[in-house]
């Protein structure tokens, strides 16, 4: 099975299955002498973990991680970093009745046809449980970016028709973690939580959107023509389970504007950190990237997540014998993946920025 790695200079490979012994990640290309804050890594894992609130799955995993290599005396050595998280709260019997059934909108059929075998226990490699490895790597990427005053912050901006209308610049993003749905607009957050709880009681699921903002990005990240920064961000974000859409800057709303309205005009801005004047744009419809290269403005994008495919309502489908059957999922599943997807979106964005930062050869140490 290929396609388990991403990145060029800073490259990660994830491994493991939902109900296997463990999941993990190998990070190759992480610079040496980076101080590893284990408390921060654990904090990021807890933001992603199941069982954290009434609107997430009841599965309760102890997200204790173990660093196997690449770190010595609290600092990276430059060698590959290997980290694992063991699976401790497994209930594979929850999936026994589904082993011969192709569940609607799951990877069951496509995995079976492509590989001739599939792990039916929680979807195996196709499970969103795999994202724990991404968050591990993303936490280290965030620690690297923090050294260079680059921040990555995401928040839930929409659940079904309930939407945050304000631009991210009008919000206090420090409030994102103040509620269980991870929406910085508290009044909207309450409505989102109520809706998710209603959908959960119905045994159904619901989708939404996450907005991510990256601040402090220097000019020059991104490689023409096929490795444009927004293209790599799009690939990384769309690789997340249940993600079905990605737009950067004005995105699809840009088609409603004229060129004269959409163009980001340049102006001179005197930076306090240098004697030379910097150029900034008076608007940011480009989302901080022009020609595939960062222009120094905030990078912001929005991504859409579909309703979770596993629901507790009865559905029609087909089994391996090509017979029409009725199925009703049991087990522990999210009714809305959005709150737990926020740290995953941040992790993937941080990994892309770290990789391009290193590819641009900006990084150096004394």
Beta strands, then each sheet from edge to edge (+ up, - down):
strand 1: 5-6
strand 2: 11-16
strand 3: 22-28
strand 4: 65-69
strand 5: 71-72
strand 6: 75-76
strand 7: 81-86
strand 8: 101-102
strand 9: 151-159
strand 10: 162-163
strand 11: 208-215
strand 12: 243-248
strand 13: 266-270
strand 14: 277-281
strand 15: 289-290
strand 16: 293-294
strand 17: 299-305
strand 18: 315-319
strand 19: 324-327
sheet 1: 1+ 2- 3+ 7- 4+
sheet 2: 5+ 6-
sheet 3: 8+ 18- 19+
sheet 4: 10+ 9- 11+ 17- 12+
sheet 5: 13+ 14-
sheet 6: 15+ 16-
end
